[in-house]
């Protein structure tokens, strides 16, 4: 009820207005009835509510038309444009009214100006939208196989949420030969549904039955509901356990890990419950004991590995299994399990090496057997097939002599000097996958044979030794290496004896047998022996011994140990004495005399220079001497003031270190021109070696001093000849040749004597040559002499090199 609001100032006026409104509501009250089926779709037409209530369509909105329902929500709605009542949302009769026979929706329609309230009733019609429903989808029944015929078993019926004919149910049981359905009549509605046993049960034939009970309602179209009847036939212990096979054959890999499933036994008992509960076990009369390697689960019948499974120990297991149920009395079943153990490649080959010899001579023939090798593998088939191989690139090979037996034989020549010991690795590999292998080391020592002669580093050595060495002086060490071992490499040294001139070689030198040191047994004299060539032999201690020789060329280097020797006047025709007097009329530069001297040394040690000693009174002498020629000449024209007898002291000095010198005294008589000389000038020899003065001039070689440039060319030629020439043969001996020591002094030539030299590489006696030159003209050598000069230079290179 609504009250129009007005001024609240006056209470009477408010009461009057209320009475008027109540009268208007009373006059407009009315009721309309409609029906609609449940589950109608949205927008389904229900009725023309505005028209049926006598309301104009155009006044619905101005009069604030609205509709309210009690507890029905927004199931129905009015279209204000056309005044039609329609379904707004899903209407479920069973949800609104349950199993009530009547189901109505009460609506109130309110309009204002004036206020009017209308009642609208909408009946919801039932449709068959609910199937019959059993309390559970499955019903379990347990019936002993010994129950009598016509036994009854109660069942619970289905219910239907619809009403009337839609809820009228009928029942039907699925076809079977054991049970029928007992349906109560209309007078027996209080009795439940019942199953009736019409055939004896046998659990071993049918242990359980699955029946379907179907309920159908009376609606159009009719709906159905079902329940599954799971009937279990209860057992009695009248059957023994039976295995699916009497003999089981199983293959099992060896080394299977503990817990590996071997087999799951399946024994069945036609009974049920404890009568069909089977326990498995090994029989106790089996050997070997299977429980050491296997475990059986008494409940599941699973046999698993519980120990070591080794193909090499047991290839086939025979297990006896017993199955017993829990009935009373219990019943037993038996089966046999044959477990074939499959080999896996778990054993590496084993090698056994038998050495026949500790060492093999390096000259052993091919095919020599070194060792015997045996191979074993405990595996089977390809896992036990073994092949052997040897370290590559060795002079040995493996030869198969029998199954799994090999011989290690020599395949190529040995050389101890190249490889003294072989560490061989023999590898045995089986044919498994993956393959396993084993190795064995074989040490083969190569024994030495004397097949290598001592060898020197080079075939020839050149040794330079200064003359006047002390006796026993170490001059050189030869060393030969022998590639063999032990006594075969023990080298001893000796001289290859021969004669050197009139003496044997061993009087000059010796060699230490063990160290190879070469000693000079006596002082060597360059003037006597310039080159000593000999051979040293090195021999090992093998049987038979082997040896080789090396050539030593010992050059004796010159020392300045000989003073210049003055030649007596007249020696060589043009000696020191002058047969005519010195005329006072001679001009400056006139040669009045010549001092001649020789030096037994060579090179610089034999290069002489001349000096005129000043007079004691300090007077200036009118004479001078050529520095290298020894010629005495005037420095100015002589006059009467010069003494008639002139005594000149000439110092003859070599270029050695230290220098040695001799003094010559020259007496000159000055005569006037045209007068016979009163005395002859003479040269007196002072400080002269008496022994040198007695030596005949024919034994000396007069050597002209050549230009320095000539020496350089000659030295290059000698060096080339030494490098290119082959080692001299034993017994070859060349005599000493004159050596030219050349130098220029004021355009004149002076000469020094070079003594007879013996180049000792043979026994040919020396020869003596005399070469005389005029004071101012250089000698002209014959082509043959030039050849001899070049030949000897090859043997005296050390001397000339020292000179340069």
VOGU-3710 file (C-alpha; in Angstrom, 3 decimals, decimal comma):
1> xxxxxxxxxx> 0,000/0,000/0,000  1,297/3,364/-0,961  0,288/6,745/0,595  0,468/10,039/-1,351  2,718/12,475/0,425  1,448/15,989/1,139  1,997/18,711/3,621  2,506/17,316/7,059  1,431/20,429/8,769  -2,096/19,354/9,258
11> xxxxxxxxxx> -2,844/15,850/10,685  -6,469/15,825/9,653  -5,719/16,458/6,077  -3,269/13,513/6,126  -5,892/11,142/7,501  -8,424/12,157/4,881  -6,020/11,585/2,056  -5,240/8,106/3,352  -8,857/7,110/3,332  -9,258/8,269/-0,247
21> xxxxxxxxxx> -6,284/6,200/-1,411  -7,543/3,045/0,284  -10,888/3,444/-1,447  -9,170/3,748/-4,845  -7,134/0,570/-4,282  -10,173/-1,332/-3,276  -12,025/-0,341/-6,395  -9,161/-1,395/-8,752  -8,391/-4,799/-7,317  -8,647/-7,852/-9,742
31> xxxxxxxxxx> -7,024/-11,384/-10,533  -5,771/-13,036/-13,799  -4,684/-16,744/-14,212  -2,188/-18,077/-16,749  -0,285/-21,385/-17,287  3,156/-22,098/-18,734  5,140/-25,386/-19,073  8,319/-25,731/-17,105  11,625/-25,469/-18,920  10,057/-23,013/-21,449
41> xxxxxxxxxx> 12,569/-21,032/-23,418  13,335/-17,403/-22,840  10,691/-15,132/-24,451  7,943/-17,752/-24,373  4,501/-16,000/-24,469  2,499/-16,354/-21,236  -0,409/-13,833/-21,632  -1,488/-10,286/-22,533  -1,475/-9,126/-19,001  -2,110/-5,376/-19,707
51> xxxxxxxxxx> -5,067/-6,110/-21,924  -6,483/-8,684/-19,490  -6,208/-6,178/-16,647  -7,958/-3,480/-18,683  -4,979/-1,185/-18,918  -4,133/0,935/-21,949  -0,722/0,352/-23,490  0,092/4,066/-23,750  -0,550/4,603/-20,025  1,776/1,805/-18,801
61> xxxxxxxxxx> 4,854/3,967/-18,649  3,196/7,207/-17,363  1,425/5,266/-14,622  4,683/3,581/-13,590  3,633/0,011/-14,446  5,672/-2,529/-12,525  5,442/-6,184/-11,437  6,617/-7,950/-8,287  6,721/-11,673/-7,373  7,064/-13,418/-4,083
71> xxxxxxxxxx> 10,202/-15,536/-4,094  10,142/-16,173/-7,850  12,809/-13,683/-8,824  12,808/-12,598/-12,441  11,360/-15,804/-13,921  8,632/-13,749/-15,723  8,681/-10,229/-17,194  6,277/-7,777/-18,932  7,070/-5,976/-22,160  5,913/-2,375/-21,542
81> xxxxxxxxxx> 5,611/-1,770/-25,273  2,959/-4,407/-25,909  1,861/-5,431/-22,369  2,765/-9,141/-22,945  3,902/-11,352/-20,071  6,777/-13,646/-21,172  9,310/-16,123/-19,720  12,468/-14,317/-18,734  14,585/-17,160/-17,281  14,519/-20,953/-16,828
91> xxxxxxxxxx> 11,578/-22,264/-14,808  12,123/-25,645/-13,081  8,908/-26,943/-11,523  10,754/-29,451/-9,312  12,968/-26,679/-7,993  10,022/-24,329/-7,311  7,499/-26,779/-5,883  9,234/-30,072/-5,341  6,829/-33,063/-5,611  3,736/-30,874/-4,927
101> xxxxxxxxxx> 0,846/-31,564/-7,250  0,165/-27,849/-7,797  2,835/-25,306/-8,644  1,913/-21,585/-9,149  3,851/-18,351/-9,476  2,077/-15,392/-7,794  2,661/-11,941/-9,308  1,489/-8,445/-8,224  1,020/-5,740/-10,896  1,091/-2,158/-9,573
111> xxxxxxxxxx> 0,146/1,041/-11,420  -0,197/4,557/-10,083  -2,265/7,676/-10,854  -4,428/6,322/-9,517  -2,845/3,522/-7,554  -4,078/0,094/-8,541  -2,815/-3,410/-7,563  -3,637/-6,550/-9,596  -2,948/-10,204/-8,759  -1,685/-12,489/-11,525
121> xxxxxxxxxx> -1,307/-16,268/-10,997  0,824/-18,349/-13,396  0,558/-22,140/-13,112  3,743/-24,090/-14,006  2,853/-27,289/-15,860  4,956/-30,431/-15,278  6,797/-32,042/-18,196  8,645/-35,372/-18,132  12,102/-33,929/-17,688  13,365/-36,162/-14,849
131> xxxxxxxxxx> 14,298/-39,804/-15,365  13,876/-42,432/-12,654  16,849/-42,439/-10,268  18,028/-45,346/-8,109  19,689/-44,612/-4,763  23,034/-45,921/-6,178  24,355/-46,774/-9,593  25,619/-50,150/-8,355  24,275/-52,641/-5,880  26,565/-55,379/-4,520
141> xxxxxxxxxx> 25,062/-58,673/-3,465  26,989/-61,586/-1,923  25,347/-64,965/-2,297  26,878/-68,287/-1,296  27,134/-70,911/-3,971  25,245/-73,224/-1,605  21,994/-71,077/-1,363  18,720/-72,917/-2,057  16,424/-72,275/-4,964  13,624/-69,633/-4,654
151> xxxxxxxxxx> 15,678/-67,608/-2,223  14,625/-63,926/-2,205  16,985/-60,942/-2,068  15,504/-57,447/-1,468  16,225/-54,528/-3,782  15,547/-50,807/-3,414  13,360/-49,221/-6,099  13,896/-46,001/-8,075  12,305/-42,529/-7,573  11,093/-39,913/-10,129
161> xxxxxxxxxx> 11,008/-36,158/-9,370  8,099/-35,625/-11,779  4,444/-36,053/-10,864  1,458/-37,880/-12,183  1,971/-40,198/-15,106  5,524/-38,869/-15,513  6,358/-40,443/-12,150  4,650/-43,822/-12,728  7,519/-46,431/-12,855  7,849/-49,938/-14,257
171> xxxxxxxxxx> 10,870/-52,331/-13,765  12,702/-54,855/-15,937  15,717/-57,180/-15,161  18,360/-58,044/-17,748  18,019/-61,609/-19,067  19,909/-64,313/-17,119  19,485/-67,941/-16,145  19,934/-67,613/-12,406  17,634/-64,821/-11,181  14,179/-63,349/-11,823
181> xxxxxxxxxx> 12,551/-60,112/-10,551  9,727/-60,111/-8,013  7,547/-56,971/-8,525  4,863/-56,216/-5,908  1,257/-55,610/-7,071  -0,661/-52,451/-6,422  -1,941/-53,947/-3,185  1,600/-54,755/-2,094  3,248/-51,389/-2,685  4,818/-51,550/0,713
191> xxxxxxxxxx> 6,857/-54,625/-0,261  10,280/-53,994/-1,857  11,517/-55,314/-5,133  13,100/-58,772/-4,830  15,527/-61,053/-6,722  14,454/-64,637/-6,801  17,082/-67,486/-7,254  15,783/-69,909/-9,806  19,042/-71,959/-10,576  21,838/-73,325/-8,372
201> xxxxxxxxxx> 24,998/-71,248/-8,239  28,498/-72,708/-8,809  31,267/-70,206/-8,074  33,857/-72,158/-10,065  31,579/-71,822/-13,106  30,197/-68,365/-12,456  31,945/-66,509/-9,683  29,930/-63,347/-10,175  26,994/-62,015/-12,120  26,436/-58,511/-13,437
211> xxxxxxxxxx> 22,729/-57,759/-13,906  21,038/-54,505/-14,894  17,747/-53,433/-13,308  15,946/-50,854/-15,469  13,164/-48,468/-14,319  10,914/-46,669/-16,887  8,509/-43,781/-16,135  5,104/-43,097/-17,840  6,007/-39,806/-19,463  6,020/-39,003/-23,146
221> xxxxxxxxxx> 8,702/-39,553/-24,162  9,409/-42,028/-21,398  12,660/-41,781/-19,438  14,627/-44,619/-17,832  17,094/-45,188/-15,012  19,280/-48,216/-14,295  21,255/-49,798/-11,489  23,932/-52,495/-11,824  23,479/-55,503/-9,665  26,933/-56,980/-8,898
231> xxxxxxxxxx> 26,290/-60,453/-7,550  29,305/-62,218/-6,040  29,105/-65,958/-5,537  30,733/-66,852/-2,263  33,241/-69,707/-2,401  33,992/-72,893/-0,488  37,550/-74,456/-0,688  36,978/-77,215/-3,182  39,788/-76,406/-5,724  43,606/-76,604/-5,513
241> xxxxxxxxxx> 45,882/-73,853/-6,998  46,822/-74,472/-10,614  49,754/-72,790/-12,497  49,154/-71,587/-16,013  52,208/-73,636/-17,087  53,783/-76,682/-15,561  57,219/-75,681/-16,867  58,378/-72,088/-17,318  61,461/-71,300/-19,395  63,174/-67,996/-18,662
251> xxxxxxxxxx> 66,336/-66,367/-19,989  68,303/-64,149/-17,639  71,447/-62,087/-18,268  74,271/-62,815/-15,913  75,306/-60,118/-13,486  71,693/-58,968/-13,319  71,308/-56,511/-10,485  69,508/-57,422/-7,288  65,808/-56,761/-7,621  65,692/-57,652/-11,304
261> xxxxxxxxxx> 62,393/-59,376/-12,060  62,911/-62,895/-13,375  59,306/-64,041/-13,706  55,906/-63,372/-12,222  54,159/-66,678/-11,527  50,454/-66,979/-12,125  48,770/-69,734/-10,171  44,977/-69,701/-10,085  42,518/-71,208/-7,627  38,924/-71,579/-8,716
271> xxxxxxxxxx> 37,897/-70,866/-5,181  37,738/-67,408/-3,760  38,544/-65,511/-0,634  40,971/-67,232/1,631  40,354/-70,383/-0,328  41,885/-68,735/-3,388  44,567/-66,778/-1,538  47,766/-68,392/-2,809  51,202/-68,324/-1,214  54,321/-69,133/-3,276
281> xxxxxxxxxx> 57,577/-70,668/-2,077  60,625/-72,672/-3,193  60,549/-76,349/-2,463  63,205/-77,325/0,053  64,649/-80,312/-1,783  66,323/-78,346/-4,583  70,127/-78,172/-5,021  71,835/-75,771/-5,307  69,948/-73,598/-2,894  68,015/-71,070/-5,038
291> xxxxxxxxxx> 67,499/-68,690/-2,135  71,204/-67,722/-2,350  70,566/-66,106/-5,725  66,784/-65,607/-5,973  63,922/-64,339/-3,875  60,269/-65,227/-4,325  57,473/-62,969/-3,142  55,077/-65,319/-1,378  52,078/-63,152/-2,154  52,652/-61,965/-5,730
301> xxxxxxxxxx> 54,671/-64,904/-7,009  57,391/-62,572/-8,350  60,834/-64,101/-8,475  63,647/-61,554/-8,380  67,411/-61,687/-8,372  68,792/-61,653/-4,860  72,440/-62,629/-5,362  75,211/-63,174/-7,837  74,223/-64,574/-11,210  77,368/-65,821/-12,912
311> xxxxxxxxxx> 77,234/-67,641/-16,222  80,678/-69,048/-15,608  79,457/-70,766/-12,401  75,907/-71,837/-13,281  74,551/-71,816/-16,788  71,071/-73,256/-15,964  68,951/-72,943/-12,842  66,101/-75,410/-12,156  63,662/-74,054/-9,581  60,740/-75,999/-8,085
321> xxxxxxxxxx> 57,881/-73,717/-7,017  55,037/-74,629/-4,662  51,695/-72,766/-4,429  49,367/-73,313/-1,467  45,976/-71,705/-0,702  44,657/-70,686/2,699  41,674/-72,975/2,707  40,953/-75,475/5,393  42,378/-77,908/4,687  44,934/-76,173/2,355
331> xxxxxxxxxx> 45,504/-77,429/-1,148  48,836/-77,381/-3,144  50,037/-76,846/-6,701  53,547/-77,135/-8,241  55,526/-75,943/-11,257  59,126/-75,951/-12,531  61,106/-72,914/-13,700  64,129/-73,374/-15,961  66,311/-70,229/-15,911  68,885/-70,105/-18,685
341> xxxxxxxxxx> 71,685/-67,693/-17,783  72,810/-65,674/-20,798  76,470/-64,821/-21,017  77,547/-61,196/-21,157  81,039/-59,993/-21,855  82,094/-59,521/-18,246  85,428/-61,303/-18,323  88,453/-59,734/-19,912  90,930/-61,997/-21,665  93,840/-63,287/-19,614
351> xxxxxxxxxx> 97,359/-63,384/-20,998  100,152/-65,709/-19,968  103,568/-64,853/-21,408  106,411/-67,332/-21,267  109,757/-65,858/-22,325  112,183/-68,245/-23,931  115,179/-65,934/-23,796  116,256/-62,938/-21,781  117,974/-61,241/-24,691  118,082/-61,591/-28,442
361> xxxxxxxxxx> 121,334/-61,099/-30,401  121,007/-58,332/-32,902  122,137/-60,723/-35,645  119,443/-63,298/-34,768  117,845/-64,797/-37,894  114,297/-63,925/-38,879  111,708/-66,209/-37,367  113,509/-66,608/-34,063  110,929/-67,360/-31,363  111,158/-64,870/-28,514
371> xxxxxxxxxx> 108,221/-65,816/-26,282  105,116/-68,001/-26,107  101,793/-66,358/-25,306  98,650/-68,101/-24,078  95,220/-66,419/-24,048  92,077/-67,442/-22,163  88,605/-65,909/-21,789  85,974/-67,410/-19,493  83,109/-66,021/-21,531  81,340/-68,010/-24,244
381> xxxxxxxxxx> 80,724/-67,708/-27,966  81,881/-64,412/-29,450  82,509/-63,022/-25,983  85,186/-65,656/-25,559  86,752/-65,367/-29,014  90,031/-63,544/-28,540  92,364/-61,946/-31,053  95,849/-60,758/-30,190  97,733/-57,801/-31,567  101,174/-56,367/-31,042
391> xxxxxxxxxx> 102,529/-52,868/-30,616  102,851/-51,456/-34,149  106,116/-50,556/-35,830  108,292/-53,116/-34,092  110,466/-55,803/-35,709  108,363/-58,578/-34,202  105,095/-60,278/-35,008  102,628/-62,702/-33,485  102,147/-66,079/-35,125  99,151/-68,201/-34,138
401> xxxxxxxxxx> 100,346/-71,708/-33,395  97,173/-73,206/-31,903  93,805/-72,045/-30,671  94,489/-69,172/-28,279  98,236/-69,745/-28,438  100,706/-67,433/-30,138  104,436/-67,207/-30,707  106,310/-63,921/-30,617  108,855/-64,175/-33,429  111,429/-61,898/-35,017
411> xxxxxxxxxx> 110,030/-60,293/-38,152  112,835/-58,005/-39,317  116,499/-57,390/-38,612  117,536/-55,918/-35,281  120,051/-53,179/-34,713  121,053/-52,688/-31,104  122,715/-49,403/-31,943  119,350/-48,028/-33,097  117,124/-49,606/-30,444  118,678/-51,475/-27,535
421> xxxxxxxxxx> 115,476/-52,522/-25,809  111,888/-53,067/-26,949  108,981/-52,711/-24,582  106,311/-54,647/-26,422  102,644/-54,538/-25,498  100,554/-57,551/-26,428  96,838/-56,721/-26,504  94,208/-59,451/-26,316  90,695/-58,321/-27,279  87,532/-60,433/-27,241
431> xxxxxxxxxx> 84,631/-60,236/-29,660  82,061/-58,981/-27,176  80,139/-55,747/-27,456  81,564/-53,703/-25,995  84,753/-55,653/-26,253  87,097/-56,146/-23,329  90,834/-56,286/-23,591  93,895/-57,122/-21,578  97,503/-56,205/-22,134  100,803/-57,751/-21,205
441> xxxxxxxxxx> 104,222/-56,185/-21,451  107,103/-58,096/-22,941  110,569/-56,627/-22,592  112,980/-57,760/-25,297  116,598/-56,790/-24,812  118,760/-56,732/-27,903  122,168/-58,274/-27,185  125,130/-56,609/-28,821  127,392/-58,209/-31,405  130,581/-56,629/-32,643
451> xxxxxxxxxx> 129,261/-55,245/-35,913  130,502/-51,677/-35,659  134,115/-50,613/-36,021  135,351/-47,624/-34,024  134,716/-44,457/-36,017  136,530/-41,157/-35,859  134,652/-37,907/-36,263  136,691/-37,098/-39,389  139,226/-39,011/-41,460  142,056/-36,535/-40,997
461> xxxxxxxxxx> 143,194/-34,043/-38,395  145,690/-31,207/-38,771  147,813/-30,400/-35,717  150,131/-27,439/-35,241  153,018/-27,859/-32,794  155,723/-25,362/-32,030  159,250/-26,659/-32,349  161,438/-27,164/-29,323  158,545/-28,617/-27,388  159,384/-30,354/-24,116
471> xxxxxxxxxx> 159,715/-34,167/-24,321  156,442/-35,946/-23,531  154,346/-32,948/-24,487  150,669/-33,680/-25,169  149,964/-32,442/-28,671  146,552/-33,902/-29,540  143,846/-36,340/-28,473  142,175/-38,693/-30,893  138,798/-40,098/-30,027  136,885/-42,826/-31,783
481> xxxxxxxxxx> 133,356/-43,843/-30,929  132,148/-47,402/-31,141  128,382/-47,792/-31,386  128,543/-51,263/-29,857  128,316/-51,977/-26,151  130,499/-53,340/-23,368  133,710/-54,937/-24,551  132,678/-54,457/-28,166  132,776/-50,705/-27,527  136,043/-50,731/-25,566
491> xxxxxxxxxx> 138,444/-48,854/-27,858  142,242/-48,950/-27,687  144,573/-46,766/-29,714  147,966/-47,465/-31,301  150,318/-46,006/-33,866  150,491/-47,420/-37,338  154,235/-47,923/-37,260  156,393/-46,834/-40,179  159,740/-45,174/-40,798  160,246/-41,445/-40,955
501> xxxxxxxxxx> 163,479/-40,962/-42,804  166,092/-42,976/-40,980  164,051/-43,325/-37,804  160,909/-45,132/-36,800  157,726/-43,181/-36,138  157,544/-44,312/-32,533  160,724/-42,399/-31,781  158,897/-39,167/-32,499  155,393/-39,693/-31,101  153,368/-42,104/-28,987
511> xxxxxxxxxx> 149,671/-42,565/-28,281  148,049/-43,605/-25,031  146,173/-46,838/-25,627  143,119/-45,903/-23,549  142,762/-42,137/-23,674  143,992/-41,585/-27,263  146,299/-38,790/-26,188  149,186/-38,234/-28,598  152,530/-37,224/-27,096  155,714/-35,877/-28,705
521> xxxxxxxxxx> 158,530/-38,016/-27,283  161,309/-35,544/-28,121  161,639/-31,912/-29,046  160,687/-31,328/-32,653  162,891/-29,210/-34,888  161,182/-27,245/-37,603  164,466/-27,016/-39,482  164,762/-30,798/-39,480  161,118/-31,920/-39,664  158,449/-29,584/-40,902
531> xxxxxxxxxx> 155,526/-32,001/-41,385  155,023/-35,279/-39,602  152,195/-37,319/-41,100  151,129/-40,599/-39,519  148,113/-42,748/-38,719  146,540/-43,784/-35,442  144,609/-47,027/-35,310  141,543/-47,556/-33,085  140,476/-51,141/-32,415  137,710/-52,496/-30,213
541> xxxxxxxxxx> 137,856/-55,499/-27,914  135,241/-57,515/-29,739  135,738/-60,965/-31,239  136,817/-60,616/-33,920  138,079/-57,104/-33,278  137,220/-54,287/-35,649  139,261/-51,171/-36,262  139,745/-48,008/-38,262  142,512/-45,459/-38,811  142,740/-41,717/-38,707
551> xxxxxxxxxx> 145,464/-39,584/-40,307  147,244/-36,893/-38,303  149,228/-34,161/-40,040  151,485/-32,538/-37,485  152,912/-29,250/-38,712  155,981/-28,166/-36,737  155,782/-24,403/-36,370  159,003/-22,477/-36,568  160,470/-20,714/-33,565  163,141/-18,073/-33,826
561> xxxxxxxxxx> 165,922/-20,271/-32,472  168,645/-19,607/-35,119  170,676/-16,400/-35,351  171,657/-15,102/-38,814  174,814/-16,813/-40,133  177,320/-14,748/-42,141  178,635/-16,304/-45,300  182,429/-16,239/-45,770  183,743/-14,018/-48,564  183,608/-15,584/-52,027
571> xxxxxxxxxx> 180,851/-17,991/-51,284  178,532/-18,161/-54,223  180,828/-15,982/-56,439  180,244/-12,422/-55,390  180,592/-12,905/-51,666  181,680/-10,466/-48,991  185,303/-9,727/-50,090  185,906/-7,084/-52,759  188,955/-7,665/-54,988  189,511/-4,013/-55,966
581> xxxxxxxxxx> 190,052/-1,087/-53,732  187,558/1,650/-53,191  188,561/4,615/-55,252  188,161/7,958/-53,658  186,673/9,184/-56,873  183,508/7,077/-56,666  180,364/9,032/-56,456  177,476/8,791/-54,049  175,476/5,568/-54,138  178,318/3,409/-55,454
591> xxxxxxxxxx> 178,239/-0,158/-54,100  181,618/-0,944/-52,657  180,866/-4,264/-50,869  178,075/-6,648/-49,857  177,414/-8,520/-46,634  175,837/-11,918/-47,133  174,039/-13,853/-44,385  171,509/-16,658/-44,083  169,099/-17,755/-41,312  168,206/-21,398/-40,741
601> xxxxxxxxxx> 164,711/-20,370/-39,608  161,892/-19,576/-41,987  159,301/-16,918/-42,560  159,720/-13,784/-40,520  162,300/-15,549/-38,434  164,495/-15,824/-41,577  163,773/-12,363/-42,937  167,037/-10,424/-42,446  167,703/-6,747/-42,221  171,044/-4,950/-42,173
611> xxxxxxxxxx> 172,040/-1,931/-40,126  175,282/0,010/-40,084  176,493/0,636/-36,549  177,641/4,192/-35,866  181,327/4,770/-35,156  182,401/5,178/-31,600  183,833/8,633/-32,262  180,491/9,783/-33,508  181,905/10,723/-36,920  179,555/10,588/-39,834
621> xxxxxxxxxx> 180,431/7,593/-42,073  180,458/8,109/-45,827  178,929/4,655/-46,245  175,580/3,084/-45,730  174,160/-0,444/-45,974  170,998/-1,546/-47,748  168,303/-2,444/-45,216  167,410/-5,746/-46,860  170,166/-6,197/-49,464  173,282/-5,914/-47,320
631> xxxxxxxxxx> 174,964/-3,841/-50,015  177,396/-1,230/-48,717  177,352/1,921/-50,784  178,638/5,433/-50,499  176,453/8,171/-49,229  178,532/10,925/-50,769  181,663/11,420/-52,816  184,845/10,455/-50,964  187,449/13,096/-50,286  190,873/13,353/-48,760
641> xxxxxxxxxx> 189,500/13,939/-45,362  188,171/10,402/-45,194  190,465/7,917/-43,491  192,244/5,600/-45,877  191,053/2,587/-43,920  187,407/2,342/-43,040  186,158/-0,160/-40,489  182,405/-0,741/-40,762  180,257/-2,726/-38,287  177,138/-4,202/-39,930
651> xxxxxxxxxx> 174,406/-5,631/-37,650  172,483/-8,455/-39,341  169,116/-9,029/-37,562  166,116/-11,291/-38,261  162,454/-10,430/-37,632  161,732/-13,091/-35,037  160,318/-12,550/-31,591  162,655/-11,935/-29,930  164,961/-10,947/-32,773  168,411/-12,583/-33,069
661> xxxxxxxxxx> 171,388/-10,761/-34,598  175,013/-11,191/-35,750  177,661/-8,543/-36,406  179,906/-8,383/-39,463  183,082/-6,194/-39,627  183,963/-4,775/-43,041  187,423/-3,225/-43,700  187,704/-0,937/-46,715  190,861/0,685/-48,135  190,480/3,990/-49,869
671> xxxxxxxxxx> 192,918/4,547/-52,771  193,427/7,379/-55,127  192,239/6,985/-58,704  194,769/5,230/-61,005  196,809/3,735/-58,154  196,888/0,049/-57,462  195,288/-0,873/-54,248  197,590/-1,296/-51,353  195,275/-3,634/-49,576  192,207/-5,451/-50,417
681> xxxxxxxxxx> 189,023/-4,835/-48,576  187,879/-7,765/-46,624  184,944/-8,707/-44,543  185,630/-10,110/-41,177  182,980/-12,023/-39,475  182,293/-11,129/-35,894  180,031/-12,883/-33,486  179,643/-15,558/-36,091  178,745/-19,103/-35,262  181,895/-21,176/-36,037
691> xxxxxxxxxx> 179,788/-24,163/-36,979  177,678/-22,151/-39,427  180,772/-20,774/-41,073  181,943/-24,279/-41,862  178,787/-25,328/-43,580  179,220/-25,545/-47,307  177,108/-23,057/-49,190  175,833/-25,844/-51,477  173,671/-27,174/-48,652  171,695/-23,989/-48,444
701> xxxxxxxxxx> 168,864/-22,811/-50,594  169,045/-19,160/-51,440  165,558/-17,825/-51,242  164,695/-14,607/-52,940  162,353/-12,241/-51,203  159,273/-11,805/-53,316  156,769/-9,076/-53,333  154,157/-9,138/-50,592  151,465/-9,359/-53,196  153,024/-12,556/-54,564
711> xxxxxxxxxx> 152,881/-14,131/-51,120  149,191/-13,379/-50,824  148,424/-15,066/-54,143  150,593/-18,024/-53,219  148,847/-18,389/-49,863  145,432/-18,530/-51,510  146,696/-21,167/-53,908  148,093/-23,217/-51,042  144,863/-22,974/-49,058  142,863/-24,145/-52,076
721> xxxxxxxxxx> 145,281/-26,995/-52,703  145,061/-28,166/-49,081  141,269/-28,196/-49,158  140,987/-29,984/-52,454  143,809/-32,486/-52,159  143,080/-36,046/-51,041  144,734/-37,435/-47,887  148,291/-38,477/-48,682  149,034/-42,147/-48,970  151,343/-43,904/-46,617
731> xxxxxxxxxx> 154,906/-44,138/-47,752  154,749/-41,032/-49,891  157,595/-38,703/-49,059  158,525/-35,399/-50,678  161,875/-33,684/-50,199  162,138/-30,206/-48,848  162,037/-27,483/-51,477  163,396/-23,992/-51,341  160,818/-21,543/-49,974  160,914/-18,022/-51,356
741> xxxxxxxxxx> 160,631/-15,291/-48,780  160,199/-12,159/-50,857  160,365/-8,522/-50,083  161,399/-5,467/-52,004  163,975/-2,984/-50,775  164,947/-0,049/-52,968  164,402/-2,029/-56,132  167,090/-4,583/-55,263  166,843/-8,210/-54,112  168,397/-9,754/-51,076
751> xxxxxxxxxx> 168,251/-13,396/-50,251  168,310/-15,493/-47,152  169,229/-19,089/-46,960  166,506/-21,644/-46,416  167,948/-24,846/-45,127  167,141/-28,231/-46,433  163,652/-29,156/-45,176  162,230/-32,637/-44,834  158,498/-32,953/-45,222  157,997/-36,208/-43,441
761> xxxxxxxxxx> 155,311/-38,270/-44,978  157,640/-40,782/-46,596  161,184/-42,058/-46,784  162,573/-40,494/-49,969  165,944/-38,888/-49,131  166,082/-35,110/-49,384  167,865/-33,272/-52,133  169,706/-30,008/-52,040  169,280/-27,199/-54,529  171,298/-23,971/-54,822
771> xxxxxxxxxx> 169,700/-20,899/-56,260  171,985/-17,845/-56,820  170,780/-14,440/-57,823  172,646/-11,373/-58,984  172,437/-8,437/-56,638  169,972/-6,424/-58,647  168,178/-8,795/-60,992  165,394/-11,064/-59,701  165,796/-14,750/-60,576  163,854/-16,316/-63,347
781> xxxxxxxxxx> 162,441/-19,688/-62,339  161,943/-22,535/-64,723  158,481/-23,900/-65,111  159,609/-27,101/-63,428  160,950/-25,184/-60,467  157,682/-23,300/-60,171  155,834/-26,583/-60,019  158,159/-27,824/-57,300  157,638/-24,615/-55,344  153,892/-24,991/-55,487
791> xxxxxxxxxx> 154,167/-28,656/-54,534  156,178/-28,000/-51,392  153,992/-25,065/-50,436  151,169/-27,436/-49,830  153,254/-29,021/-47,063  154,611/-25,887/-45,503  151,474/-23,789/-45,450  151,761/-23,316/-41,757  155,157/-21,710/-42,112  154,065/-19,285/-44,819
801> xxxx> 150,879/-18,424/-43,000  152,976/-17,627/-39,983  155,179/-15,472/-42,136  152,234/-13,497/-43,487
//
